[in-house]
Amino acid sequence: MPDLIILDIMLPDMDGFEFCKRVREFSNVPIIMLTAKVEEADRVKGLRLGADDYLTKPFGVQELLARVEAVLRRAHSGETPAAQTFTAGRIAIDFVQRRVTVGGQEVALTATEYKLLCQFAMNAERVMLHEELLTRVWGADYRNELEYLRAYVRHLRQKLEIDPAHPRHILSRPGVGYLFSRAPGSDGAA
């Protein structure tokens, strides 16, 4: 986990507001948003989504460093620590150690499997579109490579699900995408 995120609002795959919102679903890591957008509504939106500070361009390096120091000082002053783990039934993820366990037993995942699982965890209970997952895990050039995604979902189910043929966590939404369920017990064939 990083000590601090310096986040520009204008990102290629998703805007900084959405990125900030998603980080806040699993972490309290300090975030400073940078942008050329000077409207009060944009600053308020960033702060309400969970940014700790908001700096508009142009700015001096000394001002940025001072804000970084201030945000880190507040972060280390005894406030609640960043969320470092995620659990869903028997599945547990330790983001700091990049460790995944099922029923207390460590499961070895490839870098790509881990990246895909993290996307599922950060978006638990939300249907993620095929293209969205492919872009986030493999990159924009792979957004139409559905077989990549299906193969890796199959691998994850083999490693994480009690009965991979009848998954309870990594659920398919045919023709749309996948949903990662924290509360096991439903449908979801390949």
Buried (B, 14 or more C-beta within 10 A) or exposed (E): EEEBBBBEBEEEEEBBBEBBBBBBBBBBBBBBBBBEBEEEEBBEBBBEBBBBBBBBEEEEEEEBEEBBEBBBEEBEEEEEEBBBEBEBBBBBBEBEEEBBBBEEEEBEBEEBBBBBBBBBBBBBEEEBEBBBBBBBBBEEEBBEBEEBBBEBBBBBBEBBBBEBEEBBBBBBBEEEBBBBBEEBEEEBEE
